[in-house]
């Protein structure tokens, strides 16, 4: 479904609902927002917004955190 969309085209109605469902399923299966954006030809922000609108709990960013150092 997502691959048939033209880059930058407006997605509304049933197509938007279907895209949101597809993105949600793939994200919850472990795919990253960046990977989803690339596979659909959409921006990171668009995919992020679609996931948020779908009620997905977004994962935290990976890598080192800047919080307080843990004490032994």
PDB file of N, CA, C, O and CB in Angstrom:
ATOM      1  N   UNK A   1       0.826  -1.205   0.000  1.00  0.00           N
ATOM      2  CA  UNK A   1       0.000   0.000   0.000  1.00  0.00           C
ATOM      3  C   UNK A   1       0.864   1.260   0.000  1.00  0.00           C
ATOM      4  O   UNK A   1       0.713   2.131  -0.857  1.00  0.00           O
ATOM      5  CB  UNK A   1      -0.937   0.003   1.213  1.00  0.00           C
ATOM      6  N   UNK A   2       1.761   1.341   0.964  1.00  0.00           N
ATOM      7  CA  UNK A   2       2.552   2.563   1.133  1.00  0.00           C
ATOM      8  C   UNK A   2       3.421   2.853  -0.088  1.00  0.00           C
ATOM      9  O   UNK A   2       3.678   4.015  -0.402  1.00  0.00           O
ATOM     10  CB  UNK A   2       3.430   2.453   2.376  1.00  0.00           C
ATOM     11  N   UNK A   3       3.872   1.812  -0.774  1.00  0.00           N
ATOM     12  CA  UNK A   3       4.756   2.014  -1.909  1.00  0.00           C
ATOM     13  C   UNK A   3       4.046   2.639  -3.110  1.00  0.00           C
ATOM     14  O   UNK A   3       4.709   3.150  -4.013  1.00  0.00           O
ATOM     15  CB  UNK A   3       5.371   0.703  -2.310  1.00  0.00           C
ATOM     16  N   UNK A   4       2.715   2.608  -3.139  1.00  0.00           N
ATOM     17  CA  UNK A   4       1.983   3.137  -4.283  1.00  0.00           C
ATOM     18  C   UNK A   4       1.736   4.638  -4.185  1.00  0.00           C
ATOM     19  O   UNK A   4       1.251   5.240  -5.143  1.00  0.00           O
ATOM     20  CB  UNK A   4       0.671   2.419  -4.422  1.00  0.00           C
ATOM     21  N   UNK A   5       2.053   5.250  -3.062  1.00  0.00           N
ATOM     22  CA  UNK A   5       1.817   6.680  -2.883  1.00  0.00           C
ATOM     23  C   UNK A   5       2.876   7.495  -3.607  1.00  0.00           C
ATOM     24  O   UNK A   5       4.056   7.146  -3.604  1.00  0.00           O
ATOM     25  CB  UNK A   5       1.801   7.040  -1.395  1.00  0.00           C
ATOM     26  N   UNK A   6       2.445   8.571  -4.221  1.00  0.00           N
ATOM     27  CA  UNK A   6       3.394   9.480  -4.848  1.00  0.00           C
ATOM     28  C   UNK A   6       4.047  10.320  -3.770  1.00  0.00           C
ATOM     29  O   UNK A   6       3.398  10.724  -2.805  1.00  0.00           O
ATOM     30  CB  UNK A   6       2.701  10.376  -5.906  1.00  0.00           C
ATOM     31  N   UNK A   7       5.323  10.579  -3.935  1.00  0.00           N
ATOM     32  CA  UNK A   7       6.051  11.373  -2.947  1.00  0.00           C
ATOM     33  C   UNK A   7       5.434  12.762  -2.835  1.00  0.00           C
ATOM     34  O   UNK A   7       5.241  13.453  -3.835  1.00  0.00           O
ATOM     35  CB  UNK A   7       7.545  11.476  -3.322  1.00  0.00           C
ATOM     36  N   UNK A   8       5.129  13.157  -1.610  1.00  0.00           N
ATOM     37  CA  UNK A   8       4.593  14.488  -1.368  1.00  0.00           C
ATOM     38  C   UNK A   8       3.106  14.634  -1.605  1.00  0.00           C
ATOM     39  O   UNK A   8       2.550  15.709  -1.383  1.00  0.00           O
ATOM     40  CB  UNK A   8       5.297  15.449  -2.211  1.00  0.00           C
ATOM     41  N   UNK A   9       2.444  13.565  -2.055  1.00  0.00           N
ATOM     42  CA  UNK A   9       1.003  13.671  -2.294  1.00  0.00           C
ATOM     43  C   UNK A   9       0.252  13.681  -0.968  1.00  0.00           C
ATOM     44  O   UNK A   9       0.691  13.076   0.011  1.00  0.00           O
ATOM     45  CB  UNK A   9       0.507  12.507  -3.184  1.00  0.00           C
ATOM     46  N   UNK A  10      -0.864  14.362  -0.947  1.00  0.00           N
ATOM     47  CA  UNK A  10      -1.679  14.451   0.262  1.00  0.00           C
ATOM     48  C   UNK A  10      -2.383  13.120   0.488  1.00  0.00           C
ATOM     49  O   UNK A  10      -2.943  12.538  -0.441  1.00  0.00           O
ATOM     50  CB  UNK A  10      -2.711  15.610   0.158  1.00  0.00           C
ATOM     51  N   UNK A  11      -2.352  12.644   1.729  1.00  0.00           N
ATOM     52  CA  UNK A  11      -2.976  11.372   2.064  1.00  0.00           C
ATOM     53  C   UNK A  11      -4.159  11.668   2.980  1.00  0.00           C
ATOM     54  O   UNK A  11      -3.990  12.216   4.069  1.00  0.00           O
ATOM     55  CB  UNK A  11      -1.954  10.387   2.744  1.00  0.00           C
ATOM     56  N   UNK A  12      -5.365  11.299   2.525  1.00  0.00           N
ATOM     57  CA  UNK A  12      -6.562  11.589   3.313  1.00  0.00           C
ATOM     58  C   UNK A  12      -7.475  10.367   3.367  1.00  0.00           C
ATOM     59  O   UNK A  12      -7.297   9.400   2.626  1.00  0.00           O
ATOM     60  CB  UNK A  12      -7.318  12.797   2.725  1.00  0.00           C
ATOM     61  N   UNK A  13      -8.449  10.437   4.258  1.00  0.00           N
ATOM     62  CA  UNK A  13      -9.496   9.426   4.321  1.00  0.00           C
ATOM     63  C   UNK A  13      -9.002   8.026   4.592  1.00  0.00           C
ATOM     64  O   UNK A  13      -8.152   7.801   5.453  1.00  0.00           O
ATOM     65  CB  UNK A  13     -10.250   9.426   3.064  1.00  0.00           C
ATOM     66  N   UNK A  14      -9.561   7.068   3.825  1.00  0.00           N
ATOM     67  CA  UNK A  14      -9.239   5.658   4.030  1.00  0.00           C
ATOM     68  C   UNK A  14      -7.769   5.367   3.764  1.00  0.00           C
ATOM     69  O   UNK A  14      -7.166   4.542   4.450  1.00  0.00           O
ATOM     70  CB  UNK A  14     -10.105   4.788   3.137  1.00  0.00           C
ATOM     71  N   UNK A  15      -7.186   6.038   2.771  1.00  0.00           N
ATOM     72  CA  UNK A  15      -5.774   5.817   2.452  1.00  0.00           C
ATOM     73  C   UNK A  15      -4.898   6.214   3.642  1.00  0.00           C
ATOM     74  O   UNK A  15      -3.917   5.536   3.951  1.00  0.00           O
ATOM     75  CB  UNK A  15      -5.367   6.618   1.189  1.00  0.00           C
ATOM     76  N   UNK A  16      -5.258   7.315   4.305  1.00  0.00           N
ATOM     77  CA  UNK A  16      -4.499   7.765   5.475  1.00  0.00           C
ATOM     78  C   UNK A  16      -4.640   6.773   6.627  1.00  0.00           C
ATOM     79  O   UNK A  16      -3.664   6.460   7.310  1.00  0.00           O
ATOM     80  CB  UNK A  16      -4.969   9.162   5.918  1.00  0.00           C
ATOM     81  N   UNK A  17      -5.853   6.284   6.836  1.00  0.00           N
ATOM     82  CA  UNK A  17      -6.092   5.303   7.897  1.00  0.00           C
ATOM     83  C   UNK A  17      -5.305   4.031   7.642  1.00  0.00           C
ATOM     84  O   UNK A  17      -4.707   3.466   8.558  1.00  0.00           O
ATOM     85  CB  UNK A  17      -7.586   4.983   8.012  1.00  0.00           C
ATOM     86  N   UNK A  18      -5.306   3.581   6.390  1.00  0.00           N
ATOM     87  CA  UNK A  18      -4.579   2.362   6.034  1.00  0.00           C
ATOM     88  C   UNK A  18      -3.083   2.554   6.200  1.00  0.00           C
ATOM     89  O   UNK A  18      -2.394   1.671   6.712  1.00  0.00           O
ATOM     90  CB  UNK A  18      -4.896   1.946   4.597  1.00  0.00           C
ATOM     91  N   UNK A  19      -2.576   3.702   5.772  1.00  0.00           N
ATOM     92  CA  UNK A  19      -1.151   3.985   5.916  1.00  0.00           C
ATOM     93  C   UNK A  19      -0.766   4.020   7.393  1.00  0.00           C
ATOM     94  O   UNK A  19       0.267   3.475   7.782  1.00  0.00           O
ATOM     95  CB  UNK A  19      -0.792   5.321   5.235  1.00  0.00           C
ATOM     96  N   UNK A  20      -1.595   4.659   8.208  1.00  0.00           N
ATOM     97  CA  UNK A  20      -1.325   4.740   9.644  1.00  0.00           C
ATOM     98  C   UNK A  20      -1.280   3.345  10.260  1.00  0.00           C
ATOM     99  O   UNK A  20      -0.422   3.061  11.097  1.00  0.00           O
ATOM    100  CB  UNK A  20      -2.394   5.601  10.347  1.00  0.00           C
ATOM    101  N   UNK A  21      -2.200   2.474   9.850  1.00  0.00           N
ATOM    102  CA  UNK A  21      -2.241   1.102  10.359  1.00  0.00           C
ATOM    103  C   UNK A  21      -0.982   0.345   9.956  1.00  0.00           C
ATOM    104  O   UNK A  21      -0.388  -0.358  10.774  1.00  0.00           O
ATOM    105  CB  UNK A  21      -3.493   0.368   9.842  1.00  0.00           C
ATOM    106  N   UNK A  22      -0.574   0.487   8.695  1.00  0.00           N
ATOM    107  CA  UNK A  22       0.632  -0.182   8.203  1.00  0.00           C
ATOM    108  C   UNK A  22       1.872   0.301   8.947  1.00  0.00           C
ATOM    109  O   UNK A  22       2.701  -0.500   9.381  1.00  0.00           O
ATOM    110  CB  UNK A  22       0.799   0.055   6.696  1.00  0.00           C
ATOM    111  N   UNK A  23       1.990   1.627   9.091  1.00  0.00           N
ATOM    112  CA  UNK A  23       3.159   2.194   9.774  1.00  0.00           C
ATOM    113  C   UNK A  23       3.208   1.737  11.231  1.00  0.00           C
ATOM    114  O   UNK A  23       4.272   1.398  11.749  1.00  0.00           O
ATOM    115  CB  UNK A  23       3.133   3.737   9.701  1.00  0.00           C
ATOM    116  N   UNK A  24       2.049   1.732  11.885  1.00  0.00           N
ATOM    117  CA  UNK A  24       1.976   1.328  13.291  1.00  0.00           C
ATOM    118  C   UNK A  24       2.443  -0.118  13.451  1.00  0.00           C
ATOM    119  O   UNK A  24       3.236  -0.424  14.342  1.00  0.00           O
ATOM    120  CB  UNK A  24       0.536   1.490  13.832  1.00  0.00           C
ATOM    121  N   UNK A  25       1.953  -1.001  12.590  1.00  0.00           N
ATOM    122  CA  UNK A  25       2.316  -2.419  12.680  1.00  0.00           C
ATOM    123  C   UNK A  25       3.823  -2.608  12.477  1.00  0.00           C
ATOM    124  O   UNK A  25       4.461  -3.360  13.213  1.00  0.00           O
ATOM    125  CB  UNK A  25       1.529  -3.245  11.636  1.00  0.00           C
ATOM    126  N   UNK A  26       4.380  -1.933  11.491  1.00  0.00           N
ATOM    127  CA  UNK A  26       5.810  -2.075  11.203  1.00  0.00           C
ATOM    128  C   UNK A  26       6.658  -1.488  12.326  1.00  0.00           C
ATOM    129  O   UNK A  26       7.686  -2.056  12.696  1.00  0.00           O
ATOM    130  CB  UNK A  26       6.159  -1.394   9.872  1.00  0.00           C
ATOM    131  N   UNK A  27       6.225  -0.347  12.868  1.00  0.00           N
ATOM    132  CA  UNK A  27       6.977   0.293  13.953  1.00  0.00           C
ATOM    133  C   UNK A  27       6.949  -0.594  15.192  1.00  0.00           C
ATOM    134  O   UNK A  27       7.975  -0.785  15.845  1.00  0.00           O
ATOM    135  CB  UNK A  27       6.395   1.697  14.278  1.00  0.00           C
ATOM    136  N   UNK A  28       5.785  -1.134  15.514  1.00  0.00           N
ATOM    137  CA  UNK A  28       5.665  -1.986  16.694  1.00  0.00           C
ATOM    138  C   UNK A  28       6.413  -3.304  16.510  1.00  0.00           C
ATOM    139  O   UNK A  28       6.739  -3.972  17.492  1.00  0.00           O
ATOM    140  CB  UNK A  28       4.196  -2.258  17.000  1.00  0.00           C
ATOM    141  N   UNK A  29       6.687  -3.685  15.259  1.00  0.00           N
ATOM    142  CA  UNK A  29       7.468  -4.888  14.977  1.00  0.00           C
ATOM    143  C   UNK A  29       8.968  -4.606  15.064  1.00  0.00           C
ATOM    144  O   UNK A  29       9.784  -5.514  14.911  1.00  0.00           O
ATOM    145  CB  UNK A  29       7.116  -5.439  13.592  1.00  0.00           C
ATOM    146  N   UNK A  30       9.326  -3.342  15.308  1.00  0.00           N
ATOM    147  CA  UNK A  30      10.725  -3.001  15.531  1.00  0.00           C
ATOM    148  C   UNK A  30      11.381  -2.134  14.477  1.00  0.00           C
ATOM    149  O   UNK A  30      12.548  -1.770  14.621  1.00  0.00           O
ATOM    150  CB  UNK A  30      11.487  -4.221  15.650  1.00  0.00           C
ATOM    151  N   UNK A  31      10.655  -1.793  13.417  1.00  0.00           N
ATOM    152  CA  UNK A  31      11.259  -0.956  12.379  1.00  0.00           C
ATOM    153  C   UNK A  31      11.377   0.488  12.883  1.00  0.00           C
ATOM    154  O   UNK A  31      10.523   0.960  13.634  1.00  0.00           O
ATOM    155  CB  UNK A  31      10.418  -1.012  11.066  1.00  0.00           C
ATOM    156  N   UNK A  32      12.429   1.176  12.467  1.00  0.00           N
ATOM    157  CA  UNK A  32      12.654   2.544  12.932  1.00  0.00           C
ATOM    158  C   UNK A  32      11.827   3.540  12.118  1.00  0.00           C
ATOM    159  O   UNK A  32      11.371   3.235  11.016  1.00  0.00           O
ATOM    160  CB  UNK A  32      14.146   2.900  12.846  1.00  0.00           C
ATOM    161  N   UNK A  33      11.647   4.719  12.674  1.00  0.00           N
ATOM    162  CA  UNK A  33      10.925   5.773  11.968  1.00  0.00           C
ATOM    163  C   UNK A  33      11.678   6.137  10.695  1.00  0.00           C
ATOM    164  O   UNK A  33      11.064   6.342   9.648  1.00  0.00           O
ATOM    165  CB  UNK A  33      10.740   7.020  12.870  1.00  0.00           C
ATOM    166  N   UNK A  34      12.991   6.218  10.775  1.00  0.00           N
ATOM    167  CA  UNK A  34      13.792   6.550   9.585  1.00  0.00           C
ATOM    168  C   UNK A  34      13.624   5.500   8.494  1.00  0.00           C
ATOM    169  O   UNK A  34      13.503   5.843   7.318  1.00  0.00           O
ATOM    170  CB  UNK A  34      15.277   6.681   9.956  1.00  0.00           C
ATOM    171  N   UNK A  35      13.616   4.236   8.868  1.00  0.00           N
ATOM    172  CA  UNK A  35      13.442   3.157   7.881  1.00  0.00           C
ATOM    173  C   UNK A  35      12.056   3.235   7.255  1.00  0.00           C
ATOM    174  O   UNK A  35      11.907   3.045   6.047  1.00  0.00           O
ATOM    175  CB  UNK A  35      13.654   1.768   8.540  1.00  0.00           C
ATOM    176  N   UNK A  36      11.046   3.512   8.066  1.00  0.00           N
ATOM    177  CA  UNK A  36       9.681   3.644   7.550  1.00  0.00           C
ATOM    178  C   UNK A  36       9.580   4.831   6.600  1.00  0.00           C
ATOM    179  O   UNK A  36       8.935   4.746   5.555  1.00  0.00           O
ATOM    180  CB  UNK A  36       8.676   3.803   8.706  1.00  0.00           C
ATOM    181  N   UNK A  37      10.219   5.933   6.968  1.00  0.00           N
ATOM    182  CA  UNK A  37      10.191   7.126   6.121  1.00  0.00           C
ATOM    183  C   UNK A  37      10.825   6.825   4.767  1.00  0.00           C
ATOM    184  O   UNK A  37      10.303   7.226   3.727  1.00  0.00           O
ATOM    185  CB  UNK A  37      10.923   8.300   6.808  1.00  0.00           C
ATOM    186  N   UNK A  38      11.940   6.124   4.785  1.00  0.00           N
ATOM    187  CA  UNK A  38      12.627   5.814   3.532  1.00  0.00           C
ATOM    188  C   UNK A  38      11.805   4.848   2.676  1.00  0.00           C
ATOM    189  O   UNK A  38      11.716   5.022   1.461  1.00  0.00           O
ATOM    190  CB  UNK A  38      14.013   5.217   3.818  1.00  0.00           C
ATOM    191  N   UNK A  39      11.208   3.838   3.300  1.00  0.00           N
ATOM    192  CA  UNK A  39      10.460   2.837   2.532  1.00  0.00           C
ATOM    193  C   UNK A  39       9.160   3.400   1.944  1.00  0.00           C
ATOM    194  O   UNK A  39       8.669   2.899   0.933  1.00  0.00           O
ATOM    195  CB  UNK A  39      10.143   1.639   3.417  1.00  0.00           C
ATOM    196  N   UNK A  40       8.605   4.439   2.576  1.00  0.00           N
ATOM    197  CA  UNK A  40       7.368   5.028   2.066  1.00  0.00           C
ATOM    198  C   UNK A  40       7.606   6.271   1.219  1.00  0.00           C
ATOM    199  O   UNK A  40       6.677   6.775   0.587  1.00  0.00           O
ATOM    200  CB  UNK A  40       6.458   5.372   3.212  1.00  0.00           C
ATOM    201  N   UNK A  41       8.839   6.771   1.199  1.00  0.00           N
ATOM    202  CA  UNK A  41       9.129   7.985   0.446  1.00  0.00           C
ATOM    203  C   UNK A  41       8.594   9.232   1.127  1.00  0.00           C
ATOM    204  O   UNK A  41       8.389  10.260   0.483  1.00  0.00           O
ATOM    205  CB  UNK A  41       8.554   7.880  -0.938  1.00  0.00           C
ATOM    206  N   UNK A  42       8.370   9.139   2.422  1.00  0.00           N
ATOM    207  CA  UNK A  42       7.859  10.252   3.220  1.00  0.00           C
ATOM    208  C   UNK A  42       8.935  10.787   4.134  1.00  0.00           C
ATOM    209  O   UNK A  42       9.978  10.157   4.308  1.00  0.00           O
ATOM    210  CB  UNK A  42       6.644   9.822   4.036  1.00  0.00           C
ATOM    211  N   UNK A  43       8.691  11.942   4.718  1.00  0.00           N
ATOM    212  CA  UNK A  43       9.670  12.527   5.629  1.00  0.00           C
ATOM    213  C   UNK A  43       9.577  11.866   6.999  1.00  0.00           C
ATOM    214  O   UNK A  43       8.574  11.241   7.343  1.00  0.00           O
ATOM    215  CB  UNK A  43       9.460  14.048   5.752  1.00  0.00           C
ATOM    216  N   UNK A  44      10.650  12.023   7.767  1.00  0.00           N
ATOM    217  CA  UNK A  44      10.682  11.536   9.140  1.00  0.00           C
ATOM    218  C   UNK A  44       9.531  12.153   9.932  1.00  0.00           C
ATOM    219  O   UNK A  44       8.835  11.460  10.674  1.00  0.00           O
ATOM    220  CB  UNK A  44      12.040  11.862   9.806  1.00  0.00           C
ATOM    221  N   UNK A  45       9.338  13.466   9.764  1.00  0.00           N
ATOM    222  CA  UNK A  45       8.286  14.180  10.492  1.00  0.00           C
ATOM    223  C   UNK A  45       6.893  13.669  10.171  1.00  0.00           C
ATOM    224  O   UNK A  45       6.047  13.560  11.059  1.00  0.00           O
ATOM    225  CB  UNK A  45       8.358  15.649  10.187  1.00  0.00           C
ATOM    226  N   UNK A  46       6.651  13.352   8.896  1.00  0.00           N
ATOM    227  CA  UNK A  46       5.343  12.826   8.486  1.00  0.00           C
ATOM    228  C   UNK A  46       5.080  11.487   9.169  1.00  0.00           C
ATOM    229  O   UNK A  46       4.003  11.264   9.723  1.00  0.00           O
ATOM    230  CB  UNK A  46       5.272  12.667   6.944  1.00  0.00           C
ATOM    231  N   UNK A  47       6.073  10.598   9.124  1.00  0.00           N
ATOM    232  CA  UNK A  47       5.910   9.269   9.738  1.00  0.00           C
ATOM    233  C   UNK A  47       5.730   9.411  11.248  1.00  0.00           C
ATOM    234  O   UNK A  47       4.884   8.740  11.839  1.00  0.00           O
ATOM    235  CB  UNK A  47       7.136   8.359   9.424  1.00  0.00           C
ATOM    236  N   UNK A  48       6.518  10.277  11.868  1.00  0.00           N
ATOM    237  CA  UNK A  48       6.418  10.511  13.311  1.00  0.00           C
ATOM    238  C   UNK A  48       5.007  10.988  13.674  1.00  0.00           C
ATOM    239  O   UNK A  48       4.411  10.513  14.641  1.00  0.00           O
ATOM    240  CB  UNK A  48       7.476  11.549  13.770  1.00  0.00           C
ATOM    241  N   UNK A  49       4.485  11.928  12.891  1.00  0.00           N
ATOM    242  CA  UNK A  49       3.143  12.466  13.136  1.00  0.00           C
ATOM    243  C   UNK A  49       2.074  11.397  12.964  1.00  0.00           C
ATOM    244  O   UNK A  49       1.144  11.311  13.765  1.00  0.00           O
ATOM    245  CB  UNK A  49       2.859  13.637  12.196  1.00  0.00           C
ATOM    246  N   UNK A  50       2.204  10.578  11.920  1.00  0.00           N
ATOM    247  CA  UNK A  50       1.233   9.506  11.680  1.00  0.00           C
ATOM    248  C   UNK A  50       1.228   8.507  12.839  1.00  0.00           C
ATOM    249  O   UNK A  50       0.168   8.061  13.278  1.00  0.00           O
ATOM    250  CB  UNK A  50       1.547   8.780  10.356  1.00  0.00           C
ATOM    251  N   UNK A  51       2.410   8.165  13.325  1.00  0.00           N
ATOM    252  CA  UNK A  51       2.491   7.232  14.449  1.00  0.00           C
ATOM    253  C   UNK A  51       1.877   7.839  15.707  1.00  0.00           C
ATOM    254  O   UNK A  51       1.161   7.162  16.444  1.00  0.00           O
ATOM    255  CB  UNK A  51       3.950   6.836  14.713  1.00  0.00           C
ATOM    256  N   UNK A  52       2.157   9.101  15.946  1.00  0.00           N
ATOM    257  CA  UNK A  52       1.591   9.780  17.116  1.00  0.00           C
ATOM    258  C   UNK A  52       0.074   9.829  17.040  1.00  0.00           C
ATOM    259  O   UNK A  52      -0.610   9.598  18.037  1.00  0.00           O
ATOM    260  CB  UNK A  52       2.154  11.198  17.238  1.00  0.00           C
ATOM    261  N   UNK A  53      -0.456  10.131  15.849  1.00  0.00           N
ATOM    262  CA  UNK A  53      -1.903  10.183  15.654  1.00  0.00           C
ATOM    263  C   UNK A  53      -2.541   8.804  15.840  1.00  0.00           C
ATOM    264  O   UNK A  53      -3.715   8.697  16.193  1.00  0.00           O
ATOM    265  CB  UNK A  53      -2.230  10.729  14.261  1.00  0.00           C
ATOM    266  N   UNK A  54      -1.752   7.748  15.596  1.00  0.00           N
ATOM    267  CA  UNK A  54      -2.254   6.377  15.722  1.00  0.00           C
ATOM    268  C   UNK A  54      -2.234   5.894  17.162  1.00  0.00           C
ATOM    269  O   UNK A  54      -2.707   4.798  17.460  1.00  0.00           O
ATOM    270  CB  UNK A  54      -1.437   5.437  14.856  1.00  0.00           C
ATOM    271  N   UNK A  55      -1.687   6.709  18.054  1.00  0.00           N
ATOM    272  CA  UNK A  55      -1.649   6.329  19.464  1.00  0.00           C
ATOM    273  C   UNK A  55      -0.494   5.414  19.827  1.00  0.00           C
ATOM    274  O   UNK A  55      -0.521   4.767  20.874  1.00  0.00           O
ATOM    275  CB  UNK A  55      -2.924   5.668  19.834  1.00  0.00           C
ATOM    276  N   UNK A  56       0.520   5.353  18.974  1.00  0.00           N
ATOM    277  CA  UNK A  56       1.682   4.512  19.240  1.00  0.00           C
ATOM    278  C   UNK A  56       2.532   5.152  20.333  1.00  0.00           C
ATOM    279  O   UNK A  56       2.730   6.367  20.347  1.00  0.00           O
ATOM    280  CB  UNK A  56       2.517   4.295  17.951  1.00  0.00           C
ATOM    281  N   UNK A  57       3.034   4.317  21.251  1.00  0.00           N
ATOM    282  CA  UNK A  57       3.996   4.803  22.232  1.00  0.00           C
ATOM    283  C   UNK A  57       5.359   4.746  21.568  1.00  0.00           C
ATOM    284  O   UNK A  57       5.882   3.666  21.296  1.00  0.00           O
ATOM    285  CB  UNK A  57       3.961   3.960  23.566  1.00  0.00           C
ATOM    286  N   UNK A  58       5.930   5.912  21.309  1.00  0.00           N
ATOM    287  CA  UNK A  58       7.202   5.972  20.598  1.00  0.00           C
ATOM    288  C   UNK A  58       8.349   5.534  21.498  1.00  0.00           C
ATOM    289  O   UNK A  58       8.382   5.851  22.687  1.00  0.00           O
ATOM    290  CB  UNK A  58       7.455   7.385  20.072  1.00  0.00           C
ATOM    291  N   UNK A  59       9.278   4.806  20.914  1.00  0.00           N
ATOM    292  CA  UNK A  59      10.448   4.352  21.655  1.00  0.00           C
ATOM    293  C   UNK A  59      11.389   5.524  21.890  1.00  0.00           C
ATOM    294  O   UNK A  59      11.391   6.493  21.130  1.00  0.00           O
ATOM    295  CB  UNK A  59      11.173   3.215  20.901  1.00  0.00           C
ATOM    296  N   UNK A  60      12.172   5.430  22.928  1.00  0.00           N
ATOM    297  CA  UNK A  60      13.168   6.453  23.206  1.00  0.00           C
ATOM    298  C   UNK A  60      14.303   6.357  22.208  1.00  0.00           C
ATOM    299  O   UNK A  60      14.464   5.344  21.526  1.00  0.00           O
ATOM    300  CB  UNK A  60      13.700   6.322  24.637  1.00  0.00           C
ATOM    301  N   UNK A  61      15.078   7.407  22.129  1.00  0.00           N
ATOM    302  CA  UNK A  61      16.229   7.410  21.230  1.00  0.00           C
ATOM    303  C   UNK A  61      17.283   6.469  21.784  1.00  0.00           C
ATOM    304  O   UNK A  61      17.413   6.324  22.999  1.00  0.00           O
ATOM    305  CB  UNK A  61      16.806   8.843  21.052  1.00  0.00           C
ATOM    306  N   UNK A  62      18.022   5.842  20.918  1.00  0.00           N
ATOM    307  CA  UNK A  62      19.077   4.930  21.347  1.00  0.00           C
ATOM    308  C   UNK A  62      20.350   5.675  21.687  1.00  0.00           C
ATOM    309  O   UNK A  62      20.393   6.905  21.645  1.00  0.00           O
ATOM    310  CB  UNK A  62      19.356   3.899  20.272  1.00  0.00           C
ATOM    311  N   UNK A  63      21.370   4.935  22.019  1.00  0.00           N
ATOM    312  CA  UNK A  63      22.672   5.537  22.274  1.00  0.00           C
ATOM    313  C   UNK A  63      22.851   6.011  23.697  1.00  0.00           C
ATOM    314  O   UNK A  63      22.006   5.774  24.560  1.00  0.00           O
ATOM    315  CB  UNK A  63      22.887   6.674  21.352  1.00  0.00           C
ATOM    316  N   UNK A  64      23.951   6.678  23.927  1.00  0.00           N
ATOM    317  CA  UNK A  64      24.299   7.155  25.263  1.00  0.00           C
ATOM    318  C   UNK A  64      23.341   8.260  25.695  1.00  0.00           C
ATOM    319  O   UNK A  64      22.891   9.070  24.885  1.00  0.00           O
ATOM    320  CB  UNK A  64      25.754   7.663  25.299  1.00  0.00           C
ATOM    321  N   UNK A  65      23.047   8.270  26.966  1.00  0.00           N
ATOM    322  CA  UNK A  65      22.194   9.319  27.506  1.00  0.00           C
ATOM    323  C   UNK A  65      23.055  10.338  28.241  1.00  0.00           C
ATOM    324  O   UNK A  65      24.201  10.058  28.593  1.00  0.00           O
ATOM    325  CB  UNK A  65      21.115   8.728  28.450  1.00  0.00           C
ATOM    326  N   UNK A  66      22.508  11.494  28.464  1.00  0.00           N
ATOM    327  CA  UNK A  66      23.268  12.556  29.114  1.00  0.00           C
ATOM    328  C   UNK A  66      22.875  12.731  30.569  1.00  0.00           C
ATOM    329  O   UNK A  66      23.201  13.738  31.198  1.00  0.00           O
ATOM    330  CB  UNK A  66      23.078  13.857  28.377  1.00  0.00           C
ATOM    331  N   UNK A  67      22.176  11.748  31.092  1.00  0.00           N
ATOM    332  CA  UNK A  67      21.743  11.841  32.484  1.00  0.00           C
ATOM    333  C   UNK A  67      22.915  11.736  33.452  1.00  0.00           C
ATOM    334  O   UNK A  67      24.070  11.622  33.041  1.00  0.00           O
ATOM    335  CB  UNK A  67      20.726  10.755  32.789  1.00  0.00           C
ATOM    336  N   UNK A  68      22.603  11.777  34.727  1.00  0.00           N
ATOM    337  CA  UNK A  68      23.643  11.689  35.743  1.00  0.00           C
ATOM    338  C   UNK A  68      24.337  10.331  35.639  1.00  0.00           C
ATOM    339  O   UNK A  68      23.709   9.318  35.331  1.00  0.00           O
ATOM    340  CB  UNK A  68      23.051  11.899  37.163  1.00  0.00           C
ATOM    341  N   UNK A  69      25.627  10.334  35.899  1.00  0.00           N
ATOM    342  CA  UNK A  69      26.396   9.086  35.884  1.00  0.00           C
ATOM    343  C   UNK A  69      25.943   8.231  37.045  1.00  0.00           C
ATOM    344  O   UNK A  69      25.689   8.734  38.139  1.00  0.00           O
ATOM    345  CB  UNK A  69      27.929   9.354  35.960  1.00  0.00           C
ATOM    346  N   UNK A  70      25.844   6.948  36.803  1.00  0.00           N
ATOM    347  CA  UNK A  70      25.432   6.024  37.872  1.00  0.00           C
ATOM    348  C   UNK A  70      26.593   5.843  38.846  1.00  0.00           C
ATOM    349  O   UNK A  70      27.745   5.692  38.438  1.00  0.00           O
ATOM    350  CB  UNK A  70      24.981   4.641  37.283  1.00  0.00           C
ATOM    351  N   UNK A  71      26.273   5.859  40.132  1.00  0.00           N
ATOM    352  CA  UNK A  71      27.295   5.637  41.133  1.00  0.00           C
ATOM    353  C   UNK A  71      27.253   4.197  41.579  1.00  0.00           C
ATOM    354  O   UNK A  71      26.185   3.588  41.644  1.00  0.00           O
ATOM    355  CB  UNK A  71      27.117   6.579  42.324  1.00  0.00           C
ATOM    356  N   UNK A  72      28.412   3.653  41.885  1.00  0.00           N
ATOM    357  CA  UNK A  72      28.506   2.227  42.236  1.00  0.00           C
ATOM    358  C   UNK A  72      28.035   1.922  43.613  1.00  0.00           C
ATOM    359  O   UNK A  72      28.060   0.765  44.033  1.00  0.00           O
ATOM    360  CB  UNK A  72      29.896   1.754  42.099  1.00  0.00           C
TER     361      UNK A  72
END
